Each structure stands twice: as structure tokens, then as C-alpha cells.
Amino acid sequence: MMKIKNNDTNKTYLSYIVVPVLFFVLYYLIQTKTINMYWRNIILICGINGVVAMSLNLINGITGQSCLGQAGFMSVGAYVSAMLTKNVFKPYMTDTFQTYALFVAALIIGGLAAGLIGFLIGLPSLRLRGDYLAIITLGFGEMIRVMWRVVPAAGRAKGINSIPKVTNFVSVYIIVFLVMLIFRNFTKSSYGRSCIAVRENELAGETMGINTTAAKIRAFVFAAIVAGIGGGLYSHLMTFINPDTFNSAKSTDYVLYLYTGGVGSFSSALLGAIIFTIIPEILRFMGEWRLVVYPLVLILTMIYRPKGLFGKHEFGFMRFGEKENEYEKEENAGILMLISKAVKSLLNGKKEKTRKEAQ
């Protein structure tokens, strides 16, 4: 008789516990001002950068395309949501509930506006591949940035100031977590599988009946929506934006976060954004030398960890609690896995030494 294997033994629930614990610890430290306002803002920027980096991973990592214009979609969400809260919703933001309800509405509308732009850009350009797609998305990102210079409602070159400062730790943490869950479910769905098929072999995917163009456009639009929401969070944290805030260098930053963290993994994209947002702040004591040390860290990362610091490893809840098998551990191994192996090897060596001494 065939035995039914209990799948619960192959699940781990640690990450489900870590998520709320980390929230309450950080929230407590911020509320008690153990973490000052400067580092509080850095933590929020880490979360926002993580959201946009994860959206880029959907295009570059999951679908296997090349996009260099993510800051352009971020700018659409930032400008649209800021114009709504400042010029339309502000008279109605009279209490806490209405303020955050209208803030969420502005984020959603800004995200959808970015998704619409993503659709208009993706429809003609996603028939291209590789470097050609990267160049055209870079060009469209710059075109969007320049567009804000001639829009009167967007303040032209001056930008928008006095944006309501609504973004806080709770909103950023919740949105980061929700974005990860949504991307997890999307990747596991038939739509996500079609995107992975495009990445692995587009011709084979077409042979199997997958509409590869539709899959690429779907991923492109979805990523643009999430980047737009990240832009809305950013504008309502900084309270001031102008076209130069979202230049090509910012798009390059998100590519950097993704590839140094680990392309193909949403968790690694988030961790890459957190680490490489914090490193320049830690190196500020070095003055101008930090402009040398920071690129050096990136170069060393790419030489010694070409798959990224964290590889393709995903947090436990991103795998629905399922444990990685031995093959996945080797394939997805990142620096955390290497540290874990080194610690285990050290402990085993000490145990062996103790055993020999006892004999």
C-alpha cells in the first residue's frame, strides 16, 4: 500500500513569525525614538527602493527582459498621486481615517496611471529583445521625465512642493509585505508560469501555445503599477519632487539593487535595495572617499558573487512555507547560505575536537 507523505513535515513557518516580530520591534524602536528621524527616513527609503527593485525583478528576473526605465514609471505614480492629494483630496483630508483612505486611493490611481503608460510603452517596444529593449525603455524613461517639465499642473521644472507627508513606517511595511505576497502568487499562477517560459525559451513557449507578447506586456504593466505605487510613497515621504528626481541614474540604481541582491528573487531584490541604500549612509563619515569605496564594494560583489549576494533564495513565506531541497539550496545559495555552512563547519570541527580530547 502506498504511504501518503505528510507535507507538513516539509514546511517551515519561521518566516511567518519573523514578519510580524520585525514589524513590532522596528515600530517600537521608532515610536520610542531609539531610532532617530534620520534613520527612520532611511528605513522608509529602503522599503520604497525595495518595492521598485522587486517590480524590476518581475521584468528582468522572472520574464527575462531588459528594462532601464523603472524610474520613469515611478515618476508617473509620484506625480499623479501628489497632484491628487495636494490639489484634489487635501480639503477632505480632515481626520486620520479620511487622510489615509484618500492616500491609498491616490497611490492606487497613481499606480494605474503608471500601468497605463507602461502598456503604451510596452505594446510596441516589447517586440524587441535584449539590448534593444533596454535602450528603448531608457529612452522612454527619459521622455517621461522631460514630459513633466512642460506640464503646468506638475510645476514644470520647479516640480511639486508642500506634498502632504502621509507616508509612514506602517504604510511602507504593509505595502512591502503585500507586494511580496502579490508577486509570489502571480509567479505561481499560470500568468507567472508563462512569464518564466518566456525567460527560459521564448520560442519553445510559443510552440507550446503561450502568447509570449501578451505575457511580456502583462509583466511590464504589472511592474509599472507597482513602481508607480513606490513613487507615490516616495513623493509623500519627501514632500517635494521635481523631474530630475527621477533621472536615468535612479533607474540605474534599481538595476544595481536587483543584480547585486540576486536577480530572479524578490527577496534578494528587497535585501539588495536595503543593503545598498544603507551602505552610502554608513560611509558618509569618509566624505568624498565613499564615492570610491561604494563602487569598489559593487565591483567586488560582481566578481565574487556574480549571482548576487543572496542568489535566488526566497524567504520561507515566499515559498508557501516549503523547504528548499538540496538541489535548490545549491542553486539558490547566497551569502547567508555560505555563512550558515561556515558556522556549521566550525561547530562540527569543535565537536570533533572535543570528542577526540574526551577519548
C-alpha positions as CSV (number, residue, x, y, z in Angstrom):
1,M,0.0,0.0,0.0
2,M,1.4,3.4,-1.0
3,K,2.0,5.7,2.0
4,I,0.8,9.2,1.9
5,K,3.5,11.6,2.8
6,N,2.7,14.3,5.3
7,N,3.6,17.6,3.5
8,D,3.5,19.5,6.8
9,T,6.9,18.0,7.7
10,N,8.4,19.7,4.7
11,K,7.2,23.2,5.7
12,T,8.8,25.9,7.8
13,Y,6.9,28.6,9.5
14,L,9.7,30.7,10.9
15,S,9.4,33.5,8.3
16,Y,5.7,33.8,9.1
17,I,6.7,34.6,12.7
18,V,9.7,36.9,11.7
19,V,7.5,39.2,9.6
20,P,5.2,40.5,12.5
21,V,8.0,40.3,15.1
22,L,10.3,42.5,12.9
23,F,7.4,45.0,12.4
24,F,6.7,45.4,16.1
25,V,10.4,45.7,17.0
26,L,11.0,48.4,14.4
27,Y,7.7,50.1,15.3
28,Y,8.6,50.2,19.0
29,L,12.1,51.5,18.3
30,I,10.7,54.3,16.1
31,Q,8.0,55.2,18.5
32,T,10.4,55.4,21.4
33,K,12.8,57.4,19.3
34,T,15.5,54.9,19.8
35,I,15.8,55.1,16.0
36,N,16.0,58.8,15.3
37,M,14.2,60.6,12.5
38,Y,17.2,60.5,10.1
39,W,17.5,56.7,10.3
40,R,13.7,56.3,10.3
41,N,13.6,58.0,6.9
42,I,16.5,55.8,5.7
43,I,14.4,52.7,6.7
44,L,11.4,54.1,4.8
45,I,13.5,54.8,1.7
46,C,14.9,51.2,2.0
47,G,11.4,49.9,1.8
48,I,10.4,52.1,-1.1
49,N,13.5,51.2,-3.0
50,G,12.7,47.5,-2.3
51,V,9.2,47.9,-3.8
52,V,10.6,49.3,-7.0
53,A,13.5,46.8,-7.2
54,M,11.0,44.0,-6.8
55,S,8.9,45.4,-9.6
56,L,12.0,45.5,-11.8
57,N,12.7,41.8,-10.9
58,L,9.4,40.8,-12.4
59,I,10.6,42.2,-15.8
60,N,14.3,41.4,-15.7
61,G,14.4,38.4,-13.4
62,I,11.1,36.5,-14.0
63,T,10.3,37.4,-17.6
64,G,14.0,37.7,-18.7
65,Q,13.6,41.1,-20.4
66,S,15.8,44.2,-20.0
67,C,14.3,47.4,-18.6
68,L,16.2,50.5,-17.7
69,G,13.3,52.9,-17.3
70,Q,11.8,52.0,-14.0
71,A,12.3,55.5,-12.6
72,G,10.1,56.8,-15.3
73,F,7.1,54.7,-14.1
74,M,8.0,55.6,-10.6
75,S,7.7,59.3,-11.5
76,V,4.2,58.9,-13.0
77,G,3.0,57.4,-9.7
78,A,4.8,60.1,-7.7
79,Y,3.4,63.0,-9.7
80,V,-0.2,61.7,-10.2
81,S,-0.6,60.8,-6.5
82,A,1.0,64.0,-5.3
83,M,-1.3,66.2,-7.6
84,L,-4.3,64.3,-6.3
85,T,-3.5,64.7,-2.6
86,K,-2.3,68.3,-2.9
87,N,-4.9,69.7,-5.4
88,V,-7.9,67.5,-5.1
89,F,-8.1,65.5,-1.9
90,K,-6.5,67.9,0.6
91,P,-9.7,69.7,1.6
92,Y,-11.2,66.3,2.5
93,M,-8.2,65.0,4.5
94,T,-9.7,66.3,7.8
95,D,-9.1,63.2,10.0
96,T,-6.8,60.3,10.2
97,F,-9.2,57.8,8.5
98,Q,-10.1,60.1,5.6
99,T,-6.4,61.1,5.2
100,Y,-5.1,57.5,4.8
101,A,-8.2,56.4,2.8
102,L,-7.6,59.1,0.3
103,F,-3.8,58.5,0.4
104,V,-4.4,54.8,-0.5
105,A,-6.8,55.9,-3.3
106,A,-4.1,58.3,-4.6
107,L,-1.5,55.5,-4.6
108,I,-3.8,53.2,-6.5
109,I,-4.7,55.8,-9.1
110,G,-1.0,56.8,-9.5
111,G,-0.1,53.1,-9.9
112,L,-2.8,52.6,-12.5
113,A,-1.6,55.7,-14.4
114,A,1.9,54.3,-14.4
115,G,0.5,50.9,-15.6
116,L,-1.3,52.7,-18.5
117,I,2.0,54.4,-19.5
118,G,3.7,51.0,-19.2
119,F,1.1,49.5,-21.5
120,L,1.5,52.3,-24.1
121,I,5.3,51.8,-24.0
122,G,5.3,48.1,-23.8
123,L,2.9,47.5,-26.7
124,P,5.4,48.5,-29.4
125,S,8.7,48.0,-27.6
126,L,8.3,44.5,-26.2
127,R,8.5,43.0,-29.6
128,L,12.2,43.9,-29.3
129,R,14.7,41.8,-27.2
130,G,17.9,42.2,-25.2
131,D,19.9,45.4,-25.5
132,Y,17.4,47.0,-28.0
133,L,14.6,46.7,-25.4
134,A,16.9,48.1,-22.6
135,I,17.8,51.2,-24.8
136,I,14.2,51.9,-25.8
137,T,13.0,51.7,-22.2
138,L,15.8,54.0,-21.1
139,G,14.7,56.4,-23.8
140,F,11.1,56.3,-22.8
141,G,12.0,56.8,-19.1
142,E,13.9,60.0,-20.0
143,M,11.0,61.1,-22.2
144,I,8.6,60.8,-19.3
145,R,11.0,62.8,-17.1
146,V,11.2,65.6,-19.7
147,M,7.4,65.5,-20.1
148,W,6.9,66.7,-16.5
149,R,9.0,69.8,-17.4
150,V,6.2,71.1,-19.6
151,V,3.1,70.1,-17.6
152,P,1.8,73.2,-15.7
153,A,-0.1,71.1,-13.1
154,A,3.2,69.3,-12.3
155,G,5.0,72.6,-11.7
156,R,7.1,72.3,-14.8
157,A,10.9,72.3,-14.0
158,K,10.2,73.5,-10.4
159,G,8.3,70.4,-9.5
160,I,5.8,70.0,-6.7
161,N,6.3,71.0,-3.2
162,S,4.2,71.0,0.0
163,I,3.0,67.5,-0.7
164,P,1.2,66.1,2.4
165,K,3.7,64.0,4.4
166,V,1.5,60.9,4.8
167,T,4.0,58.0,4.1
168,N,5.0,56.4,7.4
169,F,6.6,53.2,8.7
170,V,3.3,51.3,8.9
171,S,2.2,52.1,5.4
172,V,5.6,51.3,3.9
173,Y,6.0,48.0,5.8
174,I,2.5,46.8,4.9
175,I,2.9,47.7,1.2
176,V,6.3,45.9,1.0
177,F,4.7,42.8,2.5
178,L,1.6,43.0,0.3
179,V,3.8,43.5,-2.8
180,M,5.8,40.4,-1.9
181,L,2.7,38.3,-1.4
182,I,1.1,39.5,-4.7
183,F,4.3,38.8,-6.7
184,R,4.6,35.4,-5.0
185,N,1.0,34.5,-6.1
186,F,1.5,36.0,-9.5
187,T,4.7,34.0,-10.1
188,K,3.0,30.7,-9.0
189,S,-0.1,31.4,-11.3
190,S,-0.4,30.4,-14.9
191,Y,0.4,34.0,-15.9
192,G,3.6,33.9,-13.9
193,R,4.5,30.5,-15.4
194,S,4.1,32.0,-18.9
195,C,6.5,34.8,-17.9
196,I,9.0,32.2,-16.7
197,A,8.5,30.3,-20.0
198,V,9.4,33.5,-21.9
199,R,12.6,33.8,-19.8
200,E,13.7,30.2,-20.3
201,N,12.9,29.8,-24.0
202,E,10.6,32.2,-25.8
203,L,10.4,30.1,-29.0
204,A,9.6,26.9,-27.0
205,G,6.9,28.8,-25.2
206,E,5.3,30.0,-28.4
207,T,5.4,26.4,-29.7
208,M,3.5,25.3,-26.5
209,G,0.8,27.8,-27.3
210,I,1.9,30.6,-24.9
211,N,1.2,34.1,-26.2
212,T,4.7,35.4,-25.3
213,T,4.0,39.0,-26.3
214,A,0.9,39.1,-24.0
215,A,2.9,37.6,-21.2
216,K,5.7,40.3,-21.6
217,I,3.2,43.1,-21.8
218,R,1.3,41.8,-18.7
219,A,4.5,41.6,-16.7
220,F,5.6,45.1,-17.9
221,V,2.3,46.7,-16.9
222,F,2.1,44.9,-13.6
223,A,5.7,46.0,-12.8
224,A,4.9,49.6,-13.9
225,I,1.9,49.7,-11.5
226,V,4.0,48.6,-8.5
227,A,6.8,51.1,-9.4
228,G,4.1,53.8,-9.6
229,I,2.9,52.9,-6.1
230,G,6.5,53.1,-4.9
231,G,6.8,56.5,-6.5
232,G,3.6,57.6,-4.6
233,L,5.1,56.5,-1.3
234,Y,8.3,58.4,-2.2
235,S,6.6,61.7,-3.0
236,H,4.5,61.6,0.2
237,L,7.7,60.9,2.2
238,M,9.9,63.6,0.7
239,T,7.1,66.2,0.3
240,F,8.9,67.6,-2.8
241,I,9.7,66.2,-6.2
242,N,10.9,67.6,-9.5
243,P,11.7,65.9,-12.9
244,D,15.4,65.5,-12.0
245,T,14.5,63.3,-9.0
246,F,13.6,60.5,-11.5
247,N,16.6,60.7,-13.9
248,S,18.3,57.8,-15.6
249,A,20.7,57.4,-12.7
250,K,17.8,56.5,-10.5
251,S,16.8,53.8,-12.9
252,T,20.4,52.5,-12.9
253,D,20.2,52.4,-9.1
254,Y,17.3,49.9,-9.2
255,V,19.2,47.7,-11.7
256,L,22.1,47.8,-9.2
257,Y,19.9,46.8,-6.3
258,L,18.4,43.9,-8.2
259,Y,21.6,42.4,-9.7
260,T,23.7,42.9,-6.5
261,G,21.0,41.4,-4.4
262,G,20.2,38.5,-6.7
263,V,18.2,38.6,-10.0
264,G,15.3,36.2,-10.2
265,S,14.4,36.5,-6.5
266,F,12.0,39.1,-5.0
267,S,13.5,38.5,-1.5
268,S,17.1,39.2,-2.8
269,A,15.9,42.3,-4.7
270,L,14.5,43.6,-1.4
271,L,17.6,42.8,0.6
272,G,19.9,44.3,-2.2
273,A,17.9,47.5,-2.1
274,I,18.1,47.7,1.8
275,I,21.9,47.0,1.9
276,F,22.9,49.3,-0.9
277,T,20.7,52.1,0.3
278,I,22.2,51.9,3.7
279,I,25.9,51.5,2.7
280,P,26.3,55.1,1.3
281,E,24.8,56.4,4.5
282,I,27.2,54.4,6.7
283,L,30.1,55.6,4.6
284,R,29.3,59.3,4.9
285,F,32.0,59.7,7.6
286,M,34.5,59.0,4.8
287,G,33.5,62.1,2.9
288,E,34.4,62.0,-0.8
289,W,36.2,58.7,-0.3
290,R,32.8,57.0,0.0
291,L,32.4,57.7,-3.8
292,V,35.4,55.4,-4.3
293,V,34.6,52.7,-1.6
294,Y,30.9,52.3,-2.7
295,P,31.7,51.4,-6.3
296,L,34.6,49.1,-5.1
297,V,32.0,47.2,-3.0
298,L,29.9,46.8,-6.1
299,I,32.8,45.6,-8.2
300,L,33.9,43.0,-5.6
301,T,30.3,41.8,-5.3
302,M,30.1,41.3,-9.1
303,I,33.5,39.5,-9.2
304,Y,33.0,37.2,-6.2
305,R,29.2,36.9,-6.2
306,P,28.1,37.2,-9.8
307,K,24.7,35.6,-8.9
308,G,24.2,38.4,-6.3
309,L,24.8,38.4,-2.6
310,F,21.7,36.3,-1.9
311,G,21.3,34.4,-5.1
312,K,17.8,33.2,-5.9
313,H,17.0,32.4,-2.3
314,E,13.4,33.4,-1.3
315,F,12.1,33.9,2.2
316,G,10.0,31.0,3.6
317,F,6.6,32.6,3.2
318,M,7.5,33.4,-0.5
319,R,7.8,29.6,-1.0
320,F,4.5,29.0,0.8
321,G,6.5,27.6,3.8
322,E,8.0,24.8,1.7
323,K,11.6,23.9,2.5
324,E,14.2,24.0,-0.2
325,N,15.6,20.6,-1.3
326,E,19.4,20.1,-1.6
327,Y,19.5,21.0,-5.3
328,E,17.6,24.2,-4.7
329,K,19.9,25.1,-1.8
330,E,22.9,24.8,-4.1
331,E,21.2,26.6,-7.0
332,N,19.8,29.4,-4.9
333,A,22.7,29.7,-2.5
334,G,23.6,33.2,-1.4
335,I,26.0,34.7,1.1
336,L,23.6,33.8,4.0
337,M,23.8,30.1,3.0
338,L,27.7,30.3,2.8
339,I,27.8,31.9,6.3
340,S,25.5,29.2,7.6
341,K,27.7,26.5,6.1
342,A,30.8,28.1,7.6
343,V,29.2,28.3,11.1
344,K,28.1,24.7,10.9
345,S,31.6,23.6,9.7
346,L,33.2,25.5,12.6
347,L,30.8,24.0,15.2
348,N,31.3,20.5,13.8
349,G,35.1,21.0,14.0
350,K,34.8,22.0,17.6
351,K,32.6,19.0,18.4
352,E,35.1,16.6,16.7
353,K,38.0,18.2,18.6
354,T,36.1,17.8,21.9
355,R,35.2,14.2,21.1
356,K,38.9,13.4,20.4
357,E,40.0,15.1,23.6
358,A,37.5,13.1,25.6
359,Q,38.9,9.9,24.1
